[in-house]
């Protein structure tokens, strides 16, 4: 599963990803949505599992 994230970097701070609230079954669908919405290059498709840590039970 892939999510659409806004990649935000600030000077002298580590970069952060801000989720945009959309989850896609694969990268192709995520990239298609970026093209359809004509989003700027700061938007990235990233695996949800790599960004959102699993909670420890």
N, C-alpha and C positions, 0 to 999 in steps of 0.2 A: 504494500500500500504506500502511496506517495501523497504528500501534502504540498500545498502551495504556500510558500513562505516568502515574506519580504525580508531581504537581506539588508540589514542596517549596520553600518560601521560608523563609529564616531572617532574622531581624532583622540589619541592617547587613551582609548578604552578598547577592550576586546570587542570583537564583532558579535552581534546578537541576531538571532532569527526570530521574527515575529510571525506566528502562524496567521494565515488569512481565513482559516475556518473551513477550508475545502479539502476533502480527501478523495483520492482517485485510485482506481484499481491498479493502474500501471503508469509508467512515466509518459507514455505516448498520449494518454488522455490528459494528463496534466499539462504537457507541452502544448497540446491543441487548445486548451482553455486559455493559456497565456497568449497564444497567437490570436484567438478569437476576440479576447478582451483588449488586445493591443496594449498589454502591460509593458512597462519599462524593464530594462535588463536587471534591475535589482530584485525581480521576482525569480525564485528558483523552485524547482521541483526536487524534493528531497525525501528519502525514505522516512516515514513517520517514526519507525522504531529507532532510528539513529538520532532523532532530535528529542523525542519525548521519552525520558527514562521510564522503565517499568517500575511500578511501585513494589516495594518489598513487603511481602505478607508474612 
